[in-house]
């Protein structure tokens, strides 16, 4: 049986999600930041992590945004093939939810209508929307507002197959080194490996949504995640870029089949807030 979903429900959901995730982090991120205090070895690093945790508490209690950069809204929609959408056009419904959420939540509007003319749209739209048709009769919405301090530090590498695992690891490390303090560490490193130029970037963005502390089900990828996290945390960048042990909270790698002649790699870095929230309708 076809299930009917009115796109007004999607608008309402995204409005609420925009407000909530800009004031309270997901459970995995909150836990990771609290645990980081115990892992950090430097006094200045511990102090910064304690301040970040205090900031989280204040943001939740006083309904103040966690960060002044409330991000560009990135929306992932997984739409069951047994769903029929009625009402406003889906894209319009998503953008209306973002518009309402950023207005009602008094969130900073950071989107410009043209990348060079740079006139502000004044409502944080349009969102960046990724659609996927899946099995079932549900609509799963994931919202990830992305700040650009860390987004600007992200990179795509078109490696050669002969570069292999060591070349991949070296490229990821170079991206983190180049980012230094500019990505507001401690960071989460999302990595996309395989596919094509644009597919690896999307994989890297999706990798940021994975629960901090989880690992790939593929053994060699899991090992890479563990090794890279250790190596990144040995760089000495530390919280706030002021030195210390905890430069990254997680390295999440997603892979996809690719062409025999290529090895596309994307590194999407996210700051310590790494906002993401999911709701199923």
C-alpha positions in Angstrom: 0.0 0.0 0.0 1.2 3.5 -0.9 1.6 5.7 2.2 0.7 9.4 1.7 3.0 12.0 3.5 2.2 15.7 3.3 5.3 17.7 2.7 4.0 20.1 5.4 5.2 17.5 7.9 8.6 17.7 6.4 8.6 21.5 6.8 7.5 21.3 10.4 10.1 18.7 11.2 13.0 20.6 9.6 12.0 23.8 11.4 12.2 22.1 14.8 15.4 20.3 13.9 17.1 23.5 12.8 16.4 25.1 16.2 17.2 22.1 18.3 20.5 21.0 16.8 21.9 24.6 17.0 21.2 24.6 20.7 21.9 21.1 21.8 24.4 18.6 20.3 23.6 14.9 19.6 24.3 12.5 22.4 27.4 11.0 20.8 29.1 14.4 20.4 28.3 15.5 23.9 29.8 12.2 25.3 32.9 12.5 23.1 33.6 16.1 24.3 33.2 15.1 28.0 35.4 12.0 27.5 38.0 14.2 25.8 38.7 16.1 29.0 40.0 12.9 30.6 42.1 12.0 27.6 43.7 15.4 27.2 47.2 15.6 28.8 47.9 19.3 28.5 46.6 21.8 31.1 45.6 24.3 28.4 43.9 21.6 26.4 41.9 20.5 29.4 40.9 24.1 30.1 39.7 24.6 26.6 37.7 21.4 26.6 36.1 22.3 29.9 35.1 25.6 28.4 33.6 23.9 25.4 31.6 21.7 27.6 30.5 24.6 29.7 29.4 26.4 26.5 27.3 23.4 25.6 25.5 23.5 29.0 24.9 27.3 28.7 23.6 26.9 25.1 21.0 24.3 26.1 19.9 26.0 29.3 19.6 29.5 27.9 18.6 28.6 24.3 21.7 30.4 22.9 23.3 28.9 19.7 26.3 26.7 20.5 28.3 28.6 17.9 27.8 32.0 16.2 28.2 30.2 12.9 24.9 28.3 12.7 25.9 26.8 9.4 24.5 26.2 5.9 21.8 23.7 6.2 22.7 20.3 4.6 19.7 18.0 4.4 19.7 14.3 3.6 16.4 12.8 2.6 15.9 9.0 2.5 12.5 8.5 0.9 10.8 5.2 0.9 9.7 4.0 -2.5 6.2 3.3 -1.1 5.7 6.9 -0.1 3.6 9.3 -2.1 4.3 13.0 -1.3 1.6 15.5 -1.6 1.4 19.2 -0.9 4.1 21.7 -1.7 7.1 20.6 -3.9 9.6 18.7 -1.7 12.4 21.2 -2.3 10.2 24.1 -1.4 9.0 22.3 1.7 12.6 21.7 2.9 13.6 25.3 2.3 10.5 26.6 4.0 11.5 24.5 7.1 15.0 26.0 7.0 13.6 29.5 6.6 11.2 29.1 9.5 13.7 27.5 11.7 16.4 30.1 11.2 13.9 32.9 11.6 12.1 31.6 14.7 15.3 30.4 16.3 17.1 33.7 15.8 19.9 31.8 14.1 22.5 33.6 11.9 21.6 33.8 8.2 24.8 32.9 6.4 23.8 32.1 2.9 24.5 34.3 -0.1 22.4 34.0 -3.3 25.4 34.2 -5.7 29.0 33.0 -4.9 30.6 36.1 -6.4 28.0 38.9 -6.1 27.4 37.7 -2.5 24.0 39.2 -1.6 22.6 37.5 1.5 19.3 35.7 1.1 18.4 36.7 4.6 16.8 33.4 5.6 19.6 30.9 5.3 18.1 29.3 2.2 18.5 27.5 -0.1 19.6 24.4 1.7 21.9 21.8 0.1 19.6 18.8 -0.3 20.6 15.2 -1.1 17.9 12.7 -2.1 17.9 8.9 -1.9 15.1 6.5 -2.7 15.1 3.6 -0.3 12.8 0.6 0.6 9.8 1.2 2.8 7.1 3.7 3.5 9.0 6.2 5.7 10.8 9.5 5.1 14.1 9.8 7.1 15.4 13.3 7.4 18.9 14.1 8.5 19.9 17.7 9.0 23.6 18.7 9.4 24.1 22.5 9.6 27.7 23.0 8.4 29.9 25.9 9.6 32.4 27.1 7.1 35.4 27.5 9.4 35.9 23.8 9.1 34.2 23.4 5.7 36.9 25.7 4.2 39.6 23.3 5.4 38.2 20.3 3.5 40.0 18.8 0.5 39.5 16.5 -2.5 42.5 14.4 -3.8 42.4 12.6 -7.1 45.0 10.0 -6.2 46.5 7.2 -8.4 45.7 3.6 -7.6 49.4 3.0 -7.0 49.3 5.5 -4.1 47.5 2.8 -2.1 46.7 2.9 1.6 49.8 4.8 2.5 49.0 7.5 0.0 45.5 7.8 1.3 46.7 8.1 4.9 49.3 10.7 4.0 46.8 12.8 2.2 44.3 12.7 5.1 47.1 13.7 7.5 48.2 16.5 5.2 44.7 17.9 5.1 44.5 17.9 8.9 47.9 19.5 9.2 47.0 22.2 6.8 43.8 22.9 8.7 45.7 23.3 11.9 43.7 25.5 14.4 41.5 27.0 11.6 39.0 24.1 11.8 38.2 24.7 15.5 39.6 21.5 17.0 38.9 19.0 18.4 37.6 18.0 15.0 35.7 15.1 13.5 37.3 13.9 10.2 34.9 12.6 7.6 36.6 10.7 4.8 35.1 9.5 1.5 37.1 7.0 -0.5 36.2 5.7 -4.0 33.4 6.5 -6.4 34.1 9.6 -8.6 35.1 13.2 -7.9 31.7 14.2 -6.6 30.8 10.9 -5.0 33.8 10.8 -2.6 32.9 14.3 -1.4 29.4 13.2 -0.6 30.7 10.1 1.2 32.9 12.3 3.3 30.0 14.5 4.3 28.0 11.4 5.2 30.8 10.0 7.2 30.5 13.0 9.6 27.0 11.8 10.4 28.2 8.5 11.8 28.2 8.0 15.5 31.4 9.1 17.1 33.1 6.0 18.5 31.6 3.6 15.9 33.8 2.0 13.2 33.5 0.7 9.7 32.3 -2.9 9.4 35.2 -3.5 6.9 38.2 -4.6 8.9 41.0 -2.8 6.9 38.9 0.5 7.0 38.4 0.1 10.7 42.1 -0.3 11.2 42.8 2.8 9.1 40.3 4.8 11.2 42.0 3.7 14.4 45.6 4.3 13.1 44.7 7.8 11.6 43.0 8.9 14.8 46.2 8.0 16.8 48.4 9.7 14.3 46.3 12.9 14.1 46.3 13.1 17.9 50.0 12.8 17.9 50.4 16.0 15.8 50.2 18.2 18.8 47.6 20.7 17.4 45.3 20.1 20.3 42.0 21.8 21.4 41.7 25.2 20.0 45.0 24.7 18.2 46.9 25.6 21.4 48.6 22.2 21.8 47.6 19.0 23.3 46.6 15.4 22.8 43.0 15.7 21.5 43.1 17.1 18.0 40.4 14.8 16.7 37.5 13.0 18.3 37.0 10.6 15.5 38.0 9.6 12.0 35.1 8.1 10.0 35.8 6.6 6.6 33.1 5.6 4.0 34.1 3.7 0.9 32.5 3.0 -2.5 33.5 1.1 -5.7 35.6 3.1 -8.1 37.2 3.1 -11.6 40.3 1.0 -12.3 42.2 4.1 -13.2 41.4 6.2 -10.1 41.4 6.6 -6.3 39.3 9.6 -5.4 39.6 10.8 -1.8 37.7 13.5 0.0 38.4 14.8 3.5 35.5 16.8 5.0 36.6 18.2 8.3 34.1 19.3 11.0 34.7 21.4 14.1 34.0 20.2 17.6 30.2 20.8 17.3 29.6 18.5 14.3 25.9 19.1 14.4 23.6 16.4 13.0 20.0 15.3 13.9 17.7 12.7 12.4 14.0 12.3 12.4 11.8 9.7 10.7 8.3 10.4 9.5 
